[in-house]
């Protein structure tokens, strides 16, 4: 049986906290890994509405712009 796209991600063997940096901390290392990942498109789609973390190399606000959506008022 084949695994999911998550099994093929470069992040599969890395501490998940790397993709959830604390406010004000740099996510450059996570972004570098994401941009080389063979399943980046699937990850980016899966994280489309996630408000936290780096998904497909993008933050929540970057994903909103990427998908052409407007941020809802909190």
Steps between C-alpha positions, in 0.01 A plus 500: 500500500635841405546769764345842500660808352611589853724194505687638198554845652851609590358601837397146593817436702549849643372647826151639423568806716717633219179571305336679790749772599413727787388850408797707397723200431649428162352221286774511236618143561148361466444702182823370342392143567147561370611660175707189416226254597343274235156524663495876558183552293305244704625651826415851388147387411458315831605806698285743307278592795739415784560815702828381651822365365694483178323296232659460159754762602245773570358660814126535555491855362714404202263211427204740510668715237609194302143375479360849438295506816449784740571466868186508712491740789579334828 
